[in-house]
Amino acid sequence: YLLQMKILRTKNDLKEATNKIKNLGFVPTMGSLHNGHISLIKKSKLICNRTLVSIYVNPKQFNSKKDFSKYPKNITRDLNILKKLRINFVFTPSTKEIYKEKRIKKIVLPNKYKILCAKSRKGHFEGVLDIMDRFIKLINPKYTFMGEKDFQQLFLVNKFISKKYKNKIFPCKTVRDKNFLALSSRNSLLSKNQLAKAGQIAKCLFNFKLSLKINNQLYNYLLIKKKELQKKFNVKVDYLELRNEKNLTTLNKKKKNRLFLAYYINKVRLIDNF
């Protein structure tokens, strides 16, 4: 007996379909699904009675119209993948539907979090927080499953959205391809050679993180490494920073830390962390 996958397009459809479900898992996506998304979905299916996947490319989190129009979209392929995974619900709202209600209070990112991607992509996380706030309020999931590749996003949604609702963010490990490159929908915009190069960069930084000594020379090590990456791989590095996992501050010695990277291969922006 197969439960039919329901495609929900409006808030009313959504309310009707999900309002009696106690243990609902939510996987937010912008479509162009890959194995990273699939790992989140499988995790949700393990833990929750029902799983809802959203497919919505949110214009508010793109800080350039060109980037938005270039973002890979393939809804037919996505729906086929979700059908095979036996998902219960897919939410694919229109922009008009999701932003019908105006926000009373504008979402403002505190200055101390205008770091890493928030520094170079103005308004990006405000857009992410806005849509996640609307989604979680609407869907009312017990768990939301998000990947660690977008660690800053995960951190901010956890801090500002999930605390408002009875919703727990479930972080899931980054999934990598055979070249060690973190999976991302944007990878489909790269050529075979560029994918191999991006994999080499990931390996290089993974090893660099292992060998990194945290002392007062840290800032210099990072600067040298950044220049070395740009020269060796002919890429433009946006940032390479080591930060505390708990609060994203720059480091004190004892805490668990992560190395954050954003760079461009041609005009495609990739991020990773180790």
N, C-alpha and C positions, 0 to 999 in steps of 0.2 A: 504494500500500500504506500504509494508515494504522495507526500504532501505537495500540492501544486505550489510553485513559487509565485508569490503575489508581487506584481509590480505596482507600487503606490506612487501616484504623481502629485496628489494634493494633501494638504494638512488634514482634511477631513477623512480621506481614505486611510491615512496613517493612524489617526486617532481610533477609527473604527476597528482597524485590523489589530492594533496592539494594546488597546487600553486594559484588557483583562490579563495580560501576560505579566507574571510576577518576576520571572528571571530572564530578562531580555538582554542579549548581547548586541552591541552596536559596533560596527566597523566603518568609520568614515573614510571614504576614498574620493579621489577625483577621477576615477576610472582608469583606463589604460592599465588594466590589472596585470600584475606579475606575481612571481612566487612569494615575494615579500607580503603582498596583500593576502595571498592564499594562506600563508602561515598564520596570519592574524585571524582569518576566518575559521581555520581549523581549531585554533585555540578557543575561540568563542563557542564553537560547536561542542567542544569538550566540556566546557564549564557551564554553559547556559542552555535553558530549555529551547529557546528560539533565538535565531540570529537575524539581525537586520543589517544590510549593507547599504550605505548611501553612495550614489554616484552623482557627484555634482562638482563641476569646475567653477569655483567661486571667483567671480571677477574682482571682488574686493580685496583679495589677497595678492593680486598681481600688481606690481608697481609699474608695469609698462604694458600698454595695449598690445604691442607686438608680441611680447612674451605670452600673453593670454591667447592670442590667436594662433600662435605656433604650438601651444600645449597639445600633446598627442591625445586624440579622442577616438574611441572605437566602441560605441555602445553595444553594437550587435555582438561583437566578439566577447565583450564583458558579460553580457547577459547569458551567453552560452556557457562561459566558464562557471558562472554562479549557479546555473541550472544543474550542471554536472556535480557541483559541490552540494547540491540539495539545500540551498539557502531558503529560508522561509519568506523573507521580505526583501525587496529592493526598493529603495526610496530614490526617485529621480525627479526632484521638483524643478520647476522653472524658476528663474531668478525673480520674476514678478511674484510668484507664489511665496517664495521664501522671505523676500524682503518687503512684503505687503505692509506689515506693521512697522511703523517708524520706531526707532530706538529713543526712549525718553532721555537716557543718560548715555552720552557718547563714551565709547570704550577708549580709555587713554592708558597707554603703556607707561608705567613709572620709568623715570630716566635711568635708574640703575639697571634696567633690563634692556635698554637700547644698545645692546652689544651684539657681537657676532652678526647673524643675519639681519637683526633688527636695525643695525647701523647702516648697512648698505642697501637694504630693501625697505625704504620708508613706507610705513603704513601696512606692511605685509602682515605682521602679527596682530595688529588691530583687526584686520580683515579675518584672520584665522579665528581669533577669540570671539568676534562677532558671530560668525557662522556656527562655531561650536556651541556657543551659548544658546543660539536659536535651536540648533539640532537637539541638544541634550534636554532642553526644556520641553521640546515637542515630543521627543521619542521616549523620554523618561526611562533610559536603560539602567540596568543594574551595573553593568560593566561596559566600559568603552575600551576597545583594543587599539593601541597605537604602537608604531614601530620606534625603536631607539635610534634609527638613522636620523630622524628629525628630532634630535634630543631637546633642542631649545623649544620647539613647538610642544613636545610632550611635557616639558617642565612648566611652560606657561599655562597650558590648558589645565594641568593638574593644579597649579597654584590659584588661577583666577576663575576657572569655570566649575571644575568638579566639586570644589568646596561649597559652592552655592546649592548644589543639588545632591540628592542621595545617590551619587554616582561614583563608582570607583574606576580610576584609569588603570588599565592593565598594560604595563609596558612589555613589549615583545622584542626579542633580540633581532638585530639587523641580519637580513639574509643576503648572502653574497653569491656571485656567479662563479664559474670555474676559474676566472681570472682573479678572483678575490675582490672584485668591484662590488660595492653595495648596490643592491637592486634599486632602480628608480625608474619611473615612467619616462623620465627625460633621457634615459640611456638609449631609447629607441631613435633618438635624434642623432646618435653618433655612428660613425662608420666602424667597420671591423677593427681597423688599426687604432682608431681613437679609443675604442673599448679596451683593447689590449694595453694601450698606454695608461688609461685610467686605472686599470688593474695593477699595473706596475707602481703607480703613485700610491695606491692604497697599501700595497705590500711594504713599500719604502717607509711609509709613515707608521705602519704597524710596528716595524722593527725599530724605528726611531723612538717611538713611545716606550718600547721595552728598555731601550738603553738610556733613556732620559734621566739625568740626575737633577733632582730639585734642589737648587741652591741659588745663590745670588747671581749666578751667571745665566740663569734660565732664559731671561729675556733675550740675551745675545744668541744663545743656542737657537732659539726659535727664529730669530731674524736671519741668521746664517742659513738655516734650513729652508726658510721661505725663499731666499734668493737662489739657493741651490736648486730647488724644485723648478723655479721659473726658468732657470738657465738650462738645466738638464732635459726637462720635458717640454720646454717651449710653451708653457701655459701661464695664464695670468692668475696669480694667487690673491684672492680677496682678503683672507685672514688665515693665520695659523696660530692658535692660542691654546694654552693649557688652563683649564678652569676646574674649580671645585664642583663635583657632581651635585652636591646638595643644594647649593644656592647660586651657582654660576659665577661666584666671585673669583678674581684671580687669586692665586694660591696661598694657602699656608701649608707647611710641609706635610703634616700628618694625614690630611684628608684624602679621601678617594677622589682621584681627578681624571679628567678626560681631555684628550687632545682633539681640538675642533679645527676643521678645515673647510674652506669654500674656495673653489677655483673655477676658471673657465677653460674649457677646451673649445677652440673656435669661439662660438658665442653661446655655447651650452654651459649653464652653471650647475656644478655638481657640489654636493656637500657630503661630509663623512665625519665620523668621530671614532676614537679608539680608546 
